[in-house]
Amino acid sequence: MTKIEACIFDLDGVIVDTAKYHFIAWKSLAEELGFEFTHADNERLKGVSRMASLEILLEIGGLQFSEPEKWTMAEKKNTLYVTYIEEMTPDEILPGVPEFLLELKNNGVKIALGSASKNSPMILDRIQLTGMFDAVVDGNSITEAKPNPEVFLKGAERLGVLPENCVVFEDAIAGIEAARNAGMRCVGIGEPQTLGMADFVIPGFDGFTVSKFKGAFGEITIENHIGT
């Protein structure tokens, strides 16, 4: 029987859809460098750190730069991205997310954020969800990008929960691989054809309940931490 004590959520594409803002910022940088950056190209950047994303972008453009030049470009992209997310509101939370988080908390399940984004705390603040998370691990807390499991293992550590008792919610292939590498179960958010490595896949949280969560895994127990 599977015991679930904690759930760890990616941010982009799971809690909110910030991919559109990343795309606009990366596309702007690519145009400045003289090449086209498409939505298909942007898929390769899902769940990947800022500097790793820049390396992919430059690979697409067939360009090479020094490390100082790369840092300048990454900061330029981030500055543009931040101008967009500073205007985010709770209306941008994806459907069903607040209800599912609240139901988890009411069932005593610990909740963490595990995101490569260094802007995660700002985004959580803007969408007014900070108080829902028992721990936040973001790009400022880690040195290794997904599919390295560091972000999820740190989340479990901060929650005081063993990795095997955690379930990760992810929308990116690299994130699902990271969850697997951490020895955790994983729920994919998106298309089954893309996220087949997950234990199961849902299109989103709209209408998704703890009861359905239990049913999808079969024989599980939700470990109640209320009052501990």
C-alpha positions as CSV (number, residue, x, y, z in Angstrom):
1,M,0.0,0.0,0.0
2,T,1.3,3.4,-1.0
3,K,1.5,6.1,1.8
4,I,1.3,9.7,0.6
5,E,2.5,12.2,3.1
6,A,3.4,15.1,0.8
7,C,2.8,16.6,-2.6
8,I,5.4,18.6,-4.5
9,F,4.2,20.9,-7.3
10,D,6.1,22.5,-10.1
11,L,5.0,26.1,-10.8
12,D,5.1,27.0,-14.5
13,G,2.4,25.1,-16.3
14,V,1.1,23.4,-13.2
15,I,0.0,26.2,-10.8
16,V,0.1,29.1,-13.3
17,D,0.8,29.4,-17.0
18,T,3.9,31.6,-17.1
19,A,5.2,29.8,-20.2
20,K,3.6,32.5,-22.4
21,Y,5.7,35.2,-20.6
22,H,8.9,33.1,-20.9
23,F,8.2,32.6,-24.6
24,I,7.7,36.4,-25.3
25,A,10.9,37.2,-23.4
26,W,13.1,34.5,-25.1
27,K,11.6,35.3,-28.5
28,S,12.5,39.0,-28.0
29,L,16.1,38.0,-27.2
30,A,16.3,35.7,-30.2
31,E,15.0,38.4,-32.5
32,E,17.6,40.8,-31.1
33,L,20.3,38.1,-31.9
34,G,18.9,37.8,-35.5
35,F,17.1,34.4,-35.5
36,E,13.6,33.0,-35.1
37,F,12.4,31.3,-31.9
38,T,9.2,29.3,-32.3
39,H,6.6,27.8,-29.9
40,A,8.0,24.4,-30.8
41,D,11.5,25.6,-29.7
42,N,10.0,26.9,-26.5
43,E,8.8,23.3,-25.6
44,R,12.5,22.4,-25.2
45,L,12.8,25.0,-22.4
46,K,10.0,23.6,-20.2
47,G,11.3,22.8,-16.7
48,V,14.9,23.9,-17.6
49,S,16.9,26.5,-15.7
50,R,17.5,29.9,-17.1
51,M,21.2,29.4,-18.1
52,A,20.4,25.9,-19.6
53,S,17.5,27.5,-21.5
54,L,19.9,30.2,-22.9
55,E,22.3,27.4,-24.0
56,I,19.4,25.8,-25.9
57,L,18.4,29.1,-27.4
58,L,21.9,29.8,-28.6
59,E,22.2,26.3,-30.0
60,I,19.0,26.9,-32.0
61,G,20.5,30.2,-33.4
62,G,23.9,28.5,-34.0
63,L,25.6,31.2,-31.9
64,Q,28.4,31.1,-29.4
65,F,29.3,33.8,-26.8
66,S,31.6,34.2,-23.8
67,E,30.3,33.4,-20.3
68,P,30.0,37.1,-19.3
69,E,28.0,37.8,-22.5
70,K,25.7,34.8,-21.7
71,W,25.1,36.1,-18.1
72,T,24.2,39.6,-19.6
73,M,21.7,38.0,-22.0
74,A,20.1,35.9,-19.3
75,E,19.7,38.9,-17.1
76,K,18.2,40.9,-20.0
77,K,15.7,38.1,-20.7
78,N,14.8,37.9,-17.0
79,T,14.3,41.6,-16.7
80,L,11.8,41.5,-19.5
81,Y,10.1,38.4,-18.0
82,V,9.8,40.1,-14.6
83,T,8.0,43.1,-16.1
84,Y,5.2,40.7,-17.1
85,I,5.0,38.6,-13.9
86,E,4.9,41.7,-11.7
87,E,1.5,42.3,-13.2
88,M,0.1,38.8,-12.4
89,T,-3.0,38.4,-10.3
90,P,-4.8,35.4,-8.7
91,D,-7.0,35.3,-11.9
92,E,-4.0,33.6,-13.6
93,I,-4.0,30.6,-11.3
94,L,-5.0,27.6,-13.4
95,P,-8.5,26.2,-12.9
96,G,-9.0,23.9,-10.0
97,V,-5.6,24.5,-8.4
98,P,-6.7,26.4,-5.2
99,E,-9.5,23.9,-4.5
100,F,-7.1,20.9,-4.8
101,L,-4.5,22.5,-2.7
102,L,-7.0,23.3,0.0
103,E,-8.4,19.8,-0.1
104,L,-4.9,18.3,0.4
105,K,-4.3,20.6,3.4
106,N,-7.7,19.6,4.9
107,N,-6.6,16.0,4.5
108,G,-3.3,16.7,6.4
109,V,-1.1,16.4,3.3
110,K,2.1,18.6,3.4
111,I,2.6,20.7,0.3
112,A,5.8,22.0,-1.3
113,L,6.8,23.9,-4.4
114,G,9.6,22.5,-6.5
115,S,10.5,24.9,-9.3
116,A,13.6,25.9,-11.3
117,S,12.3,29.4,-11.5
118,K,14.2,32.0,-9.3
119,N,11.1,34.1,-9.5
120,S,8.8,31.6,-7.8
121,P,8.5,33.5,-4.5
122,M,7.4,36.6,-6.4
123,I,4.9,34.7,-8.5
124,L,3.4,33.0,-5.4
125,D,3.1,36.4,-3.7
126,R,1.4,38.0,-6.8
127,I,-1.2,35.2,-7.1
128,Q,-1.6,35.1,-3.3
129,L,-0.8,31.4,-2.8
130,T,2.3,31.7,-0.6
131,G,0.4,30.6,2.5
132,M,-0.7,27.4,0.9
133,F,2.8,25.9,0.8
134,D,4.7,24.4,3.7
135,A,8.0,24.7,1.9
136,V,9.3,26.4,-1.3
137,V,12.3,25.3,-3.2
138,D,13.2,27.4,-6.2
139,G,16.1,28.2,-8.5
140,N,17.8,30.2,-5.7
141,S,18.0,27.1,-3.5
142,I,19.5,24.6,-6.0
143,T,22.6,24.1,-8.1
144,E,21.4,21.3,-10.4
145,A,18.6,21.6,-13.0
146,K,16.0,19.0,-13.7
147,P,16.2,16.1,-14.6
148,N,18.5,16.1,-11.6
149,P,16.3,15.4,-8.6
150,E,17.8,18.0,-6.3
151,V,14.8,20.3,-6.3
152,F,12.4,17.6,-5.3
153,L,14.7,15.9,-2.8
154,K,15.2,19.3,-1.1
155,G,11.4,19.7,-1.0
156,A,11.0,16.4,0.7
157,E,13.8,17.2,3.2
158,R,12.3,20.5,4.1
159,L,8.9,18.9,4.7
160,G,10.5,16.1,6.7
161,V,9.1,13.4,4.5
162,L,10.8,10.4,2.8
163,P,11.0,10.7,-1.0
164,E,9.0,7.5,-1.5
165,N,6.1,9.1,0.4
166,C,6.0,12.1,-2.0
167,V,4.0,12.6,-5.2
168,V,5.2,15.2,-7.7
169,F,2.9,17.2,-10.1
170,E,4.8,18.1,-13.3
171,D,4.1,19.3,-16.8
172,A,7.5,18.8,-18.3
173,I,9.4,15.7,-19.4
174,A,12.5,16.8,-17.5
175,G,10.5,17.3,-14.4
176,I,8.9,13.9,-14.6
177,E,12.4,12.4,-15.0
178,A,13.6,14.4,-12.0
179,A,10.7,13.0,-9.9
180,R,11.6,9.4,-11.0
181,N,15.3,10.1,-10.2
182,A,14.2,11.2,-6.8
183,G,12.4,7.9,-6.2
184,M,9.0,9.7,-6.1
185,R,5.7,9.0,-7.8
186,C,4.6,11.5,-10.4
187,V,1.4,12.9,-11.9
188,G,1.8,14.5,-15.3
189,I,-0.2,17.6,-16.2
190,G,-0.8,17.7,-19.9
191,E,-0.9,15.2,-22.7
192,P,-0.4,11.4,-22.1
193,Q,1.5,11.1,-25.4
194,T,4.1,13.5,-24.1
195,L,4.2,12.6,-20.4
196,G,4.0,8.9,-20.6
197,M,6.7,8.4,-17.9
198,A,4.4,9.7,-15.2
199,D,2.3,7.3,-13.1
200,F,-0.7,8.8,-14.6
201,V,-1.6,12.0,-16.5
202,I,-4.4,14.5,-16.1
203,P,-5.2,17.5,-18.3
204,G,-5.4,19.9,-15.3
205,F,-6.8,20.3,-11.8
206,D,-10.3,21.4,-12.8
207,G,-12.6,18.8,-11.2
208,F,-9.6,16.8,-9.8
209,T,-10.2,15.8,-6.2
210,V,-8.3,13.9,-3.5
211,S,-10.8,11.1,-4.0
212,K,-9.8,10.9,-7.7
213,F,-6.2,11.2,-6.7
214,K,-6.5,8.1,-4.4
215,G,-8.4,6.2,-7.1
216,A,-5.8,6.9,-9.7
217,F,-3.1,5.3,-7.6
218,G,-5.3,2.4,-6.5
219,E,-4.5,1.3,-2.9
220,I,-3.1,4.3,-1.1
221,T,-3.4,6.0,2.2
222,I,-3.2,9.7,2.8
223,E,-1.0,10.3,5.9
224,N,-2.7,12.9,8.1
225,H,-0.3,15.3,9.7
226,I,-2.9,17.6,11.3
227,G,-2.0,18.3,14.9
228,T,1.6,16.9,14.5
